Amino acid sequence: MKKFRRITVIIITALIALAMLSSAAFIAAEADHDCSGEDCAVCCAISACVNIFKSLTAAFTALSACACAFFAAGAVLRIFGAPQSPSTPVTLKTKLLN
């Protein structure tokens, strides 16, 4: 199950990177096109590519903020929280005589 999840994450990451790279390449290639007016198809496609960049930037920002909060909470719990291993008779090396 872990292997399937790892492969899925790699595929999704590659698809996101491909979308960003293809959008950037399209914007760079069509930056100096001859605009035909208000209903220009190339301008609409460039606008869609810019919207992809904006939405992915917002998603990455939110993801990084959540990751920082998660790791900060883990650090705080590690410092001020309960000990990692609970006390058991084995860890305390106590004999249980009935």
N, C-alpha and C positions, 0 to 999 in steps of 0.2 A: 504494500500500500504506500509505503514511503517513496519507493522508486517511481510509482505512477504519479504521485503528487509532485515530485521533483521534476519529472519530465514535463508535466503540465505547466509548471511554473516557468520552465525554460522556454517552452513553446510560446506561452503568452508574452513573456519578456521579449522574445525575438520578434513576434508580431508587432508589438508596440514600437520597438526600435525601427522596424521596417516601415511602419506608418509614419514615424517622425522623419526618417531619412528620405522617404519618397516625397513627403510633403515639402521638405526643405529643398530637394532637388527640383521639384516642379516650380516652386516659387522663384528659385534662382534662374531657371531656364526661361520662364515666362515673365520676368520682371519688366522687360522692355518690349512688350507686345504692342501691336497696333490696336488700340481700343476702338471698338465700333460703336460705342455709346453706352446708354444706361443698361441695356440688356446684353452686355458682353458676357459670353460664356466663359471666357478665360478669367475675367474679373470675378465671376461667381465661384469658379474653382479655386482661385487664389484666396478668396474670402473663406471658403470651406477649409482650406489648409490652415489658414490663420486661426480659425475656430478650433481645429484639432490641437494646434499648439497651445492655445489658451486653456482648453479643457484638460489636456494632459499635464500642463504646468500646475493647474489647480489641484488635480488629483495627486500629483507627486508631492506638492506642498502639504496637503492634508495627510498623506501617508507618512511623510517624514515627521510631521508634528506628532502624530499618533505613536510612531516608533520611539521618538524622544521621550514622550510621556510614559510609555510602557517601560523603557529601560530606566528612567528616573524613578518610577515607582518601585521597580525591582531593586534598585540600589538603596532606596530608603528602607524597604522591607528587610533587605539584607543587613543594614546597619542597625535599625531599631526594632526589628521583628523578633519573633521567637527563634530559638535555635533550630538549625536545620534538622537534626535528628532528635526525635522524642526520647525521653528517658524511659527505658525499659529495664526490667531486671537483668537482662543480659548485658546491656550497656553499663549498668551500674555495678555489675558483677555481684549481685545479691543472691544468696541462697534462699530458696523457698522451701522451708521445712514445714510440712504439715503434720 
